[in-house]
Amino acid sequence: MVIPPRFYSSISIDQPDFLDFHTANVSPAQAIAILEKNLNRTVNSVNLQTASVLGDPVFVIYLDDGSSYMVNVVSGELIRKSSELAENITRSGIKTEAPVKEIQYLESHDLLYPFGKLPVYRVAFENDSSMYYVSVMDGSLSQSTQITRIVTAITSFHTFEPIKQFTQRDTTRKGLLILTSIVGIAAALTGYYIALLPSIKRRTQSG
């Protein structure tokens, strides 16, 4: 499943299902033909998704415009991406029958999902504090818990990641980080001076 390129609020979900690639009935060339027949688009590359999407391996086909589509390796079905598919992938991954609380389509990061693949569907279930993210690109599934969200919130404030929600300029974030570091160093030095001031005065007076 998803292996985050850096630490963020989502963690990977293990795939319990064994994928039998001997059941594959579709070759990469056939998958491309299926896509071209349905969409009449130019294919850029094809990847075999080793994690399952609803129990079967899939070909992830990337187009020249950066978009992607999935073709079931067993059935040859062109998988249509939707909130319903995201729900089904999540249920298949975590084995739950709980009613859905909310499904959101995210095209940009927010405070609850500051890093990771985009776009994604965010899926939340009733009586479940976790949030689940399904990648629109390849159908991979990741999970965000209360603990990981708290830890991420704390660490992100040290790097000013939340500021990215308001400005895309890295120079602004880096400038604030440098300024805060300078203020922190100055505060620490003046704090030591204030703490040592009584002893300095006593030595001066005794001298």
DRENDO-1510 file (C-alpha; in Angstrom, 1 decimal, always signed):
<recs>
REC; n; res; u; v; w
REC; 1; MET; +0.0; +0.0; +0.0 .
REC; 2; VAL; +1.1; +3.6; +0.4 .
REC; 3; ILE; +4.6; +4.1; +1.7 .
REC; 4; PRO; +4.7; +7.8; +2.6 .
REC; 5; PRO; +7.8; +9.6; +1.2 .
REC; 6; ARG; +8.1; +11.5; +4.4 .
REC; 7; PHE; +6.4; +11.4; +7.9 .
REC; 8; TYR; +2.8; +12.5; +7.8 .
REC; 9; SER; -0.6; +11.7; +9.3 .
REC; 10; SER; -1.3; +8.6; +7.2 .
REC; 11; ILE; +0.1; +5.1; +7.8 .
REC; 12; SER; +0.0; +2.2; +5.4 .
REC; 13; ILE; -2.6; -0.5; +5.7 .
REC; 14; ASP; -1.4; -4.1; +5.3 .
REC; 15; GLN; -2.9; -6.1; +2.4 .
REC; 16; PRO; -4.2; -9.4; +3.9 .
REC; 17; ASP; -5.2; -10.9; +0.5 .
REC; 18; PHE; -2.8; -13.1; -1.4 .
REC; 19; LEU; -2.7; -12.0; -5.0 .
REC; 20; ASP; -2.5; -14.9; -7.4 .
REC; 21; PHE; -1.0; -13.4; -10.6 .
REC; 22; HIS; -1.5; -16.7; -12.3 .
REC; 23; THR; -5.2; -15.8; -12.6 .
REC; 24; ALA; -4.3; -12.9; -14.9 .
REC; 25; ASN; -6.1; -13.0; -18.2 .
REC; 26; VAL; -5.1; -9.5; -19.5 .
REC; 27; SER; -1.7; -8.5; -20.8 .
REC; 28; PRO; -0.4; -4.9; -20.7 .
REC; 29; ALA; -1.0; -4.6; -24.5 .
REC; 30; GLN; -4.6; -5.8; -24.0 .
REC; 31; ALA; -5.1; -3.4; -21.1 .
REC; 32; ILE; -3.9; -0.5; -23.3 .
REC; 33; ALA; -6.3; -1.7; -26.0 .
REC; 34; ILE; -9.2; -1.7; -23.5 .
REC; 35; LEU; -8.4; +1.8; -22.4 .
REC; 36; GLU; -8.0; +3.1; -26.0 .
REC; 37; LYS; -11.2; +1.5; -27.0 .
REC; 38; ASN; -13.2; +3.2; -24.2 .
REC; 39; LEU; -11.5; +6.6; -24.1 .
REC; 40; ASN; -9.5; +7.0; -27.3 .
REC; 41; ARG; -6.5; +8.5; -25.3 .
REC; 42; THR; -2.7; +8.3; -25.7 .
REC; 43; VAL; -1.0; +6.0; -23.2 .
REC; 44; ASN; +2.3; +7.1; -21.6 .
REC; 45; SER; +3.1; +4.1; -19.3 .
REC; 46; VAL; +1.6; +1.0; -17.7 .
REC; 47; ASN; +2.4; -0.2; -14.1 .
REC; 48; LEU; +1.3; -3.5; -12.5 .
REC; 49; GLN; -0.2; -2.6; -9.1 .
REC; 50; THR; +1.0; -5.3; -6.7 .
REC; 51; ALA; -1.5; -4.4; -4.0 .
REC; 52; SER; -5.1; -5.4; -4.7 .
REC; 53; VAL; -8.0; -3.3; -5.7 .
REC; 54; LEU; -11.1; -5.1; -4.4 .
REC; 55; GLY; -9.1; -8.4; -4.3 .
REC; 56; ASP; -7.6; -8.4; -7.8 .
REC; 57; PRO; -4.3; -6.9; -9.1 .
REC; 58; VAL; -4.7; -4.1; -11.6 .
REC; 59; PHE; -2.8; -2.4; -14.3 .
REC; 60; VAL; -2.4; +1.4; -13.6 .
REC; 61; ILE; -2.3; +3.1; -17.0 .
REC; 62; TYR; -0.9; +6.6; -17.1 .
REC; 63; LEU; -1.9; +9.0; -19.9 .
REC; 64; ASP; +0.2; +11.7; -21.5 .
REC; 65; ASP; -1.8; +14.4; -19.6 .
REC; 66; GLY; -0.8; +12.9; -16.2 .
REC; 67; SER; -4.1; +11.2; -15.5 .
REC; 68; SER; -4.5; +7.5; -14.8 .
REC; 69; TYR; -6.9; +4.6; -15.2 .
REC; 70; MET; -7.1; +1.1; -13.8 .
REC; 71; VAL; -7.8; -2.1; -15.6 .
REC; 72; ASN; -8.6; -5.3; -13.7 .
REC; 73; VAL; -5.9; -7.9; -14.6 .
REC; 74; VAL; -8.3; -10.8; -14.1 .
REC; 75; SER; -11.6; -9.6; -15.7 .
REC; 76; GLY; -10.3; -6.9; -18.1 .
REC; 77; GLU; -12.8; -4.4; -16.6 .
REC; 78; LEU; -12.0; -0.7; -16.9 .
REC; 79; ILE; -12.4; +0.5; -13.3 .
REC; 80; ARG; -14.4; +3.7; -13.1 .
REC; 81; LYS; -13.2; +5.9; -10.2 .
REC; 82; SER; -15.9; +7.2; -7.9 .
REC; 83; SER; -16.8; +7.8; -4.3 .
REC; 84; GLU; -18.6; +4.4; -4.3 .
REC; 85; LEU; -15.4; +2.7; -5.5 .
REC; 86; ALA; -13.4; +4.5; -2.8 .
REC; 87; GLU; -15.9; +3.2; -0.2 .
REC; 88; ASN; -15.7; -0.3; -1.5 .
REC; 89; ILE; -11.8; -0.3; -1.6 .
REC; 90; THR; -11.8; +1.0; +2.0 .
REC; 91; ARG; -14.3; -1.6; +3.2 .
REC; 92; SER; -12.3; -4.3; +1.5 .
REC; 93; GLY; -9.1; -3.1; +3.1 .
REC; 94; ILE; -10.3; -2.7; +6.7 .
REC; 95; LYS; -13.2; -5.3; +6.7 .
REC; 96; THR; -15.9; -3.0; +8.1 .
REC; 97; GLU; -19.7; -2.9; +7.7 .
REC; 98; ALA; -20.1; +0.4; +9.5 .
REC; 99; PRO; -22.2; +3.1; +7.8 .
REC; 100; VAL; -20.4; +5.8; +6.0 .
REC; 101; LYS; -20.2; +9.1; +7.8 .
REC; 102; GLU; -18.6; +11.2; +5.0 .
REC; 103; ILE; -16.7; +10.8; +1.7 .
REC; 104; GLN; -14.7; +13.8; +0.4 .
REC; 105; TYR; -12.8; +14.3; -2.8 .
REC; 106; LEU; -9.5; +16.2; -2.1 .
REC; 107; GLU; -7.5; +17.8; -4.9 .
REC; 108; SER; -5.2; +19.7; -2.4 .
REC; 109; HIS; -3.7; +19.1; +1.0 .
REC; 110; ASP; -5.5; +20.3; +4.1 .
REC; 111; LEU; -4.7; +20.3; +7.8 .
REC; 112; LEU; -5.9; +16.7; +8.2 .
REC; 113; TYR; -4.0; +15.5; +5.1 .
REC; 114; PRO; -0.9; +17.7; +4.8 .
REC; 115; PHE; +1.2; +15.3; +2.8 .
REC; 116; GLY; +0.7; +12.4; +0.4 .
REC; 117; LYS; -0.7; +11.5; -3.0 .
REC; 118; LEU; -3.3; +13.7; -4.7 .
REC; 119; PRO; -6.1; +13.6; -5.6 .
REC; 120; VAL; -7.6; +11.3; -3.0 .
REC; 121; TYR; -11.0; +10.3; -1.5 .
REC; 122; ARG; -11.2; +10.8; +2.2 .
REC; 123; VAL; -13.6; +8.2; +3.7 .
REC; 124; ALA; -14.9; +8.3; +7.3 .
REC; 125; PHE; -17.2; +5.8; +9.0 .
REC; 126; GLU; -19.5; +6.1; +11.9 .
REC; 127; ASN; -18.0; +5.3; +15.3 .
REC; 128; ASP; -14.5; +5.2; +13.8 .
REC; 129; SER; -12.1; +7.9; +14.7 .
REC; 130; SER; -9.7; +6.9; +11.9 .
REC; 131; MET; -9.9; +8.5; +8.4 .
REC; 132; TYR; -9.1; +6.6; +5.3 .
REC; 133; TYR; -7.6; +7.9; +2.0 .
REC; 134; VAL; -7.9; +6.2; -1.4 .
REC; 135; SER; -5.6; +7.4; -4.1 .
REC; 136; VAL; -7.5; +8.3; -7.3 .
REC; 137; MET; -4.3; +7.6; -9.3 .
REC; 138; ASP; -3.8; +3.9; -8.3 .
REC; 139; GLY; -6.5; +2.9; -5.8 .
REC; 140; SER; -4.0; +2.5; -2.9 .
REC; 141; LEU; -5.3; +2.9; +0.6 .
REC; 142; SER; -3.9; +4.6; +3.7 .
REC; 143; GLN; -5.1; +5.3; +7.2 .
REC; 144; SER; -4.9; +8.3; +9.5 .
REC; 145; THR; -5.6; +7.8; +13.3 .
REC; 146; GLN; -6.1; +10.3; +16.1 .
REC; 147; ILE; -2.6; +9.6; +17.4 .
REC; 148; THR; -0.9; +10.1; +14.0 .
REC; 149; ARG; -2.9; +13.3; +13.4 .
REC; 150; ILE; -1.9; +14.7; +16.8 .
REC; 151; VAL; +1.8; +13.8; +16.3 .
REC; 152; THR; +1.8; +15.3; +12.8 .
REC; 153; ALA; +0.1; +18.5; +14.0 .
REC; 154; ILE; +2.8; +18.9; +16.7 .
REC; 155; THR; +5.7; +18.2; +14.3 .
REC; 156; SER; +4.3; +20.3; +11.5 .
REC; 157; PHE; +4.2; +23.4; +13.6 .
REC; 158; HIS; +8.0; +23.1; +14.0 .
REC; 159; THR; +8.4; +23.3; +10.2 .
REC; 160; PHE; +5.5; +25.7; +9.6 .
REC; 161; GLU; +3.8; +23.2; +7.3 .
REC; 162; PRO; +0.3; +24.6; +8.2 .
REC; 163; ILE; +1.3; +27.9; +6.5 .
REC; 164; LYS; +1.2; +26.0; +3.2 .
REC; 165; GLN; -2.6; +25.9; +3.5 .
REC; 166; PHE; -2.5; +29.7; +3.2 .
REC; 167; THR; +0.5; +30.3; +0.9 .
REC; 168; GLN; +2.3; +28.2; -1.7 .
REC; 169; ARG; +5.5; +30.2; -1.3 .
REC; 170; ASP; +8.2; +28.1; +0.4 .
REC; 171; THR; +10.3; +31.3; +0.9 .
REC; 172; THR; +7.6; +32.7; +3.2 .
REC; 173; ARG; +7.6; +29.5; +5.3 .
REC; 174; LYS; +11.4; +29.3; +5.4 .
REC; 175; GLY; +11.7; +32.9; +6.3 .
REC; 176; LEU; +9.3; +32.5; +9.2 .
REC; 177; LEU; +11.2; +29.4; +10.3 .
REC; 178; ILE; +14.5; +31.3; +10.3 .
REC; 179; LEU; +13.0; +34.3; +12.1 .
REC; 180; THR; +11.4; +32.0; +14.8 .
REC; 181; SER; +14.7; +30.2; +15.2 .
REC; 182; ILE; +16.5; +33.5; +15.8 .
REC; 183; VAL; +13.9; +34.7; +18.3 .
REC; 184; GLY; +14.1; +31.3; +20.1 .
REC; 185; ILE; +17.9; +31.6; +20.4 .
REC; 186; ALA; +17.6; +35.1; +21.6 .
REC; 187; ALA; +15.0; +34.2; +24.1 .
REC; 188; ALA; +17.2; +31.3; +25.4 .
REC; 189; LEU; +20.3; +33.5; +25.7 .
REC; 190; THR; +18.4; +36.3; +27.5 .
REC; 191; GLY; +16.8; +33.7; +29.8 .
REC; 192; TYR; +20.2; +32.4; +30.8 .
REC; 193; TYR; +21.3; +36.0; +31.4 .
REC; 194; ILE; +18.3; +36.8; +33.6 .
REC; 195; ALA; +18.8; +33.5; +35.6 .
REC; 196; LEU; +22.5; +34.4; +36.1 .
REC; 197; LEU; +22.0; +38.1; +36.8 .
REC; 198; PRO; +21.6; +37.7; +40.7 .
REC; 199; SER; +24.8; +35.8; +41.0 .
REC; 200; ILE; +26.6; +38.3; +38.7 .
REC; 201; LYS; +25.3; +41.2; +40.9 .
REC; 202; ARG; +26.5; +39.4; +44.1 .
REC; 203; ARG; +30.0; +38.9; +42.7 .
REC; 204; THR; +30.1; +42.5; +41.5 .
REC; 205; GLN; +29.1; +43.7; +45.0 .
REC; 206; SER; +31.5; +41.4; +46.8 .
REC; 207; GLY; +34.3; +42.4; +44.5 .
</recs>
